[in-house]
Amino acid sequence: MLTPQQKAQKWIDESALILDTETTGLDSNAEIVEISIIDCTGTVLMDTLIKPTHPIPADATRIHGITNESVASAPTWPEVTGQFQKIVQGRTLVIYNADYDLRIINQTNVKHSWPIMPLDAECAMLAYAEFYGEWDDYRNKFKWQRLGSAAAQQGVVIEGEAHRALADCRMTLGIIEAMAAGGKK
């Protein structure tokens, strides 16, 4: 079993891909409105808005700032799925809160009658929770840290707007680099 520091170093050594999405919400009807993927050098492999099948609720827009007008001429999920699959095929994905993003990707696939994609993903949030080491007696596990909190704890500078997919990918990369180095830069 790898330590969080070893996992982070493995992700860097393998040039794992870091993925983040922004969505129409949190529920079982939510779908992707933005997706970004970078590699462990910070190279952007995908960064696009996605036009959802239903309007973006105001509550979601308040969080990420993506409006219905922003996505009006954006490609739909079926229009980017081929490129997405090409990028991620055979690669390890690292996602901050992987369960959520994987669920949203699959929900979006279902909305467009695409098959569920088997994706190899590891969760940076769970690794960071163990790395940070704040124990939650009630849940009997390490306490999850929000992405912005983890970035602040590790001195990671936010490039761009938090709660936008590319900025969140870059924050995740910064956290991975800090974990691999043994802590705060």
Helices and strands as residue ranges (DSSP letters): H 4-13, E 17-23, E 32-39, E 44-49, H 58-64, H 68-71, H 77-88, E 93-95, H 98-111, E 121-123, H 124-132, E 135-136, E 141-142, H 147-153, H 165-180
